[in-house]
Every structure is written in C-alpha cells, then in structure tokens.
Amino acid sequence: MENDLKSVLAGCGFGFKKKFGQNFITDKNLLASIVAQSGVQSGETVVEIGCGAGTLTRAIAEKAGRVIAFEVDTSLKPVLGRTLAGVENAEIVFKDFLKVNLKELEREIGEYSVIANLPYYVTTPLVTKLLEEGEKCRSLTVMVQEEVAQRFCAKENTPEYGAITAVIALTARAEIIKKVPRTMFTPRPNVDSAVVKLTVERGSIAVKDEALYKKTVHAAFAARRKTLENNIVNVFKLTRERTRNILESCDIDLKARGETLSPQQFALLSDKIGEAIK
C-alpha cells in the first residue's frame, strides 16, 4: 500500500508540506486496528480531522455509517479523488476544523465520534475545542505524538502531569490504546506516536463551575516551581491567610505544588475558591 500511495502522490504532483505536519499512514492492519479500537459501530457518524491522503478515511468508512473528513490542504483534492474512489459514505470538507462552528455542525450530524491522525502542531487546541465546545461528541480516538499522549493520560505526582491532563480529566477518561513507531509513517517523523482514546464522561467529576475549575488548574501550573499557595495568591488576588484557610479546608499541604493534586482535589479547591471570591 505504501508504494501504491507513493505512486498516487507522485502521479498527482503532490508535495508534502511541513507547515501542515503531514505524515500519512499506509499500513492496512494498523489502520483497521485504530478503527476497531475506537469502538465505532456500523451506522455511526465519524468526524475525521486532517484526512491527508485518505488512507484512514477509507478504513473508517468500511466500518462507520458516515464519515465527514476535514482537510485544510486543498492540493490533496486529486489525491483523495483517487484514494477514495468508490467510497460513497465519506464526505471531504476542505476547511480548517479549528474555524468550524461546532454547534452548527452538531445540529446537522447529531451524535458522532472522532477518529484522527492529528497534525502534531494543532493537537492540543483541537482536543480542547472538541471537549469544551462539543456537546454531541461521544469519544475521540486520536493519533498524537507519544509524549503528548503520556501527558493526556498522566497521573498526579508524575513528570508528565500538567494542566492539560487535569482539564481533560474533567470531561473525559483518557487511555493509550496503541503505540506507533515513527517507521509506520510516510514521510517518517522524528518522534514516535501513540493512539489515545478519550471517552467523554461529562459530570464524572463534580464541580460547581467548570470555568473556575480550569482557571484554578491553570493557576496551579502557572509557575511550576512555586507552591500552590503562591500561585493562588498571585492569580486570584486572595490574601495569604485566606488562601491558607482554603488549602487547609481541602486537606492540602501548604507546601504542595500543582502537580500533586488529583483532578478531584482540583474540583474541591476550585469550589472553595469560588466561595471565597463571591
């Protein structure tokens, strides 16, 4: 399949563009495995972001009822015309997904899952957009840079744990379902990848104000070398005494740093900060 794709790309005069982070997958077994592990069922709608040469699109279309694939590089039109020839249930939309009105899209397609080999440079904003704005998205199964995958799924008190970990945890359960070496891509990137599945579980962490939760999380990691106490004082403009009272009421050590708090502890902390700043 790799040689077939290369001949198609060459025949269409296509050249890879670094600015779009284009790395295509050609291994049929890997593609089928990604789709299978996503859990998508026949008849379901799947949104793909960055369909590239359409190899993953075709694999999704073999399982799903409908595929809506977004692609920003219009020079791939002739390539996709050949690689997706005969695929009747896939629609290609040449548009930057970050500029898509998600509410309008969801009104048109209803519930959906996302399966994508995400361009590395837009991974975090795309995942954040879907989790924060998407009301009908059931799950995201995405290929990302391996170290990003580790950050998405990290536990507190580990070097990989950060603000994005705690923010994702508010909305979804993250797990790495497959590691993918760089040798599986054309052209070969400089890093290995991993497939992460984010299963949307809204409400699994009880919190009174989601926006305040996210602000609390970002405050905690604003300066990683500083204590949680100092970061809260600086961001929320609370007195040191008030901040210490809040931390003690949450049973949090006054010398603790942000990376030691679980998402559940962040939820409690943000609720207490909310009461203090009202």
Secondary structure as UniProt FT lines:
FT   HELIX           2..11
FT   TURN            12..13
FT   HELIX           18..20
FT   STRAND          24..25
FT   HELIX           28..38
FT   TURN            42..43
FT   STRAND          45..49
FT   TURN            52..53
FT   HELIX           55..61
FT   TURN            62..63
FT   STRAND          66..70
FT   HELIX           74..76
FT   HELIX           77..83
FT   TURN            84..86
FT   TURN            88..89
FT   STRAND          90..93
FT   HELIX           97..99
FT   HELIX           102..109
FT   STRAND          112..117
FT   HELIX           120..122
FT   HELIX           123..133
FT   STRAND          137..145
FT   HELIX           146..153
FT   TURN            156..157
FT   TURN            159..160
FT   HELIX           163..171
FT   STRAND          172..180
FT   HELIX           182..184
FT   STRAND          185..186
FT   STRAND          193..200
FT   TURN            202..203
FT   HELIX           210..220
FT   TURN            224..225
FT   HELIX           228..236
FT   HELIX           240..249
FT   TURN            250..251
FT   TURN            254..255
FT   HELIX           258..260
FT   HELIX           263..277
//
